[in-house]
Amino acid sequence: MTVSDLFSVADACLMLGEPDEKVAQTRVAARRWRAGELSLQNGAAAMTIGEPGRPGRPRLVSPRQLPRRSLHTPEGHAALIHAIAHIEFNAINLAWDAVYRFRGMPRAFYDDWVRVADEEAYHFGLVRDHLHGLGFDYGDFDAHNGLWEMAQKTAFDPLVRMALVPRVLEARGLDVTPGIMKKLAAHGDHAAVAVLEIILRDEVGHVEIGSRWFHYLCTQRGVESKETFRQLLDQYMNGRSKGPLHRSARLAAGFSEDELDYLQGVG
């Protein structure tokens, strides 16, 4: 990539479909941004959101069509790791879309989301390597498109995107990852547990970035953040969270005790 502005580079990374190339170019782009080689000067407006670059496989289906598999079979074990790889691949696209789509934000916003894209690319590589060790590859199992569908629903407003992608969908990963780690440890897959420890640590930071920019945008617009978050949950997510919350991780990621009480139905 020889372009010199961040938005064009973000779009190019977003539209790459081959996983190895997307990871490699994401990491190059992040290094170029940190080195000061990319500007924020681009006269073209962001294009209407469509579909990102992705490989021909996995086949994308409704979540209801994804089979429930036992971790105690080789295919079930690999399918779980594949599902994590799919989340990380989508997270690369989500980070680059935030960079590409939301113009006119402070430079620190782009610092944060380029970092997220870089770390998600690293995570995807770790998970895919582990999947290879199990005798499978990314694309060998069906997957769903829920993360990107939420990106499309929130493309019109960075406040809504920050509220619903990092603070809802990605925050749910903070809640469920410890349980997945426990299951994998019981299954003897300690290498996967080590990978998930890295991902969980970094994802706390990613959700915190979403929280911070959500609050920034609420302040800029003169709206109350707690009530705005509740309204968006009601409008887009049918209200409160389902399942137990990893409270300490969510607190570290920028949630308040009041928000967590509300999400758990006690506030």
FENWOHU-V736738 format. One record per run of one state. SS is the DSSP state (H for helix, E for strand, - for the rest). FROM is the first residue (numbers start at 1). TO is the last residue. If there is no record, write none. Layout:
ss,from,to
SS,FROM,TO
SS,FROM,TO
This chain:
ss,from,to
-,1,4
E,5,5
H,6,15
-,16,18
H,19,34
-,35,38
E,39,39
-,40,59
E,60,60
-,61,62
H,63,65
-,66,73
H,74,101
-,102,106
H,107,133
-,134,142
E,143,143
-,144,145
H,146,153
-,154,157
H,158,186
-,187,189
H,190,221
-,222,224
H,225,237
-,238,246
H,247,252
-,253,256
H,257,263
-,264,267
